Amino acid sequence: MNKLYIGNVSAEASEEDFETIFEQWKIPHSGPFLVKTGYAFVDCPDEKAAMKAIDVLSGKVELHGKVLEVEHSVPKRQRSCKLQIRNIPPHMQWEVLDGMLAQYGAVESCEQVNTDTETAVVNVRYGAKEQARLAMEKLNGSMMENYALKVSYIPDETAAPEGPSAGGRRGFNARGPPRSGSPGLGARSKIPEVPLRILVPTQFVGAIIGKEGNTIRNITKQTHSKIDIHRKENAGAAEKPITIHSTPEGCSNACATIMEIMQKEALDTKFTEEIPLKILAHNNFVGRLIGKEGRNLKKIEQDTGTKITISALQDLTLYKPERTITVKGCIEACAKAEEELMRKIRESYESDMAAMNLQSNLIPGLNLNALGLFPSGAPGMAPSMSSVPPPGAHGGCSVFGCSPYGGEGPFWASMLSASSQPLAVTGSPESETVHLFIPALAVGAIIGKQGQHIKQLSHFAGASIKIAPAEGMDAKQRMVIIIGPPEAQFKAQCRIFSKLKEENFFGPKEEVKLEAHIKVPSYAAGRVIGKGGKTVNDLQNLTCAEVVVPRDQTPDENDQVIVKISGHFFACQLAQRKIQEILAQVRRQQQPKPPSGAQPPQPRRK
């Protein structure tokens, strides 16, 4: 991705002109400029140099009366589904970006790129060529908060080469198999370890690296870890992030050694300020880390003799999806606290990853990578959104900058194999109404300041979301009315479940369990229950949700009765889909038969 295309080139332009421009802006290049009529090509030594050329020159530098356009040079056969979007407002929230990208199709992955620019850059992969083309057409040059977005194709190594397909020699990719870093959507591999990310004062980075890198090499060797010190990030910042990849024990040993080095350096340089341990953790884990009423954090403080604080939720931005956990105490106490904190973060991560494996199966084809339930990050500080596999693929996503991972958790795998029919919704799905009950105290969090959160959620999900008035002064629950098709229901409910977890309305090891009501025609209630309660029992066994059709209900004015569904998110979703399948069958059977003499009905598609 280091070859550049330079467009809008004057006929008078020469190779020497480009040499001068690149030298003037201190942009390295690794080969000669190939100048053609109206355009030129050049190779850069690395991606950083290529990004600098694009950011500094494109649309800003004039040559012989023409403003140059600089972008990645992408062969047509690799101009497939991958785009790079630049000049994104730095304070833009992921949720807003997700919603914008999702307008043009299914986003399989979205990863932020580290650059030296003030604005953000992301690499996006769409599910289909046409979706990427549409996004390119609509977004390039569009204004967002006074920033003009710049969109270009980037090479898609997985794009099928032109010519005959596999089997014919001509269709073989001469470059060999994909690089090991390429996302293997169908690959199964071991679940990666969660790295430890810490912040260290910039003045101690040199001591941690050591003369000619000897100190960091020794730490790496002794702790069997890979340590990345992100020195070039946040130029001028007082602290620099360090990422440690290893086993939990290896991460802890490396962290303790780094703390000892900082302590020694502080003594040698007569640095008098306290040096706390600062751990970076994705926001989605923090609620479970804190625990209900802060119990988890208090216990860790008591057990380790440390003082622990966590940075404010308001500090999160597109560039910074992580919270800073500050631990104060002696080195031994901080080391113990790190072990406990990371153990809880890893438990949360594994729980989320197990749940993530279900996404592509619950409603096949549904893109849910941007729901915010499943955090991941590219190497360094760059956050990314999980890459959701296509239907049928095993969960392949680049998580925490590690290799792709896949495989189903045994519980979800067995539950899905028990489902006899796919849950796909074909054609134009009908709108559904679901009443979801949330804790009354959580209403403010769901609505957000001046209603911003519920508005964004409604726009993102494509559903109508309203909160019903409280039934009495002491009501402990409030009803959220969600109206929309299955995909919108899934998105809206998923975000609500996630928000309740994030805001600590449920404990760290406690699944978010809510009650949902859906109304069914009174004549169909018996079909949901089944003979002797068999259908409803099977539903509960299959979905692990509690499904109840209360007896002796009086149908409402529309001759409908309520079915109550209680359970965690995926259980509720699966139960809702299966009940909707039953209702669809009932509706088909209720359709009037054609009069005699009419053409026989067409056979039903299977």
Secondary structure, 3 states (H helix, E strand, C coil): CCEEEEECCCCCCCHHHHHHHHHHCCCCCCCCCEECCCEEEEECCCHHHHHHHHHHHCCCCEECCEECEEEECCCHHHCCCEEEEEEECCCCCHHHHHHHHHCCCCEEEEEEECCCCCCEEEEEEECCHHHHHHHHHHHCCCEECCEECEEEECCCCCCCCCCCCCCCHHHCCCCCCCCCCCCCCCCCCCCCCCCEEEEEEHHHHHHHHCHHHHHHHHHHHHHCCEEEECCCCCCCCCEEEEEEECCHHHHHHHHHHHHHHHHHHHHHCCCCCCCCEEEEEEHHHHHHHHCHHHHHHHHHHHHHCCEEEECCHHHCCCCCCEEEEEEECCHHHHHHHHHHHHHHHHHHHHHHHHHHCCHHHHCCCCCCCCCCCCEEECCCCCEEECCCCCCCCCCCECCCCCCCECCCCHHHHHHHHHCCCCCCCCCCCCCEEEEEEEEHHHHHHHHCHHHHHHHHHHHHHCCEEEECCCCCCCCCEEEEEEEECHHHHHHHHHHHHHHHHHCCCCCCCCCCCEEEEEEEEHHHHHHHHCHHHHHHHHHHHHHCCEEECCCCCCCCCCCEEEEEEEECHHHHHHHHHHHHHHHHHHHHHHCCCCCCCCCCCCCCCC
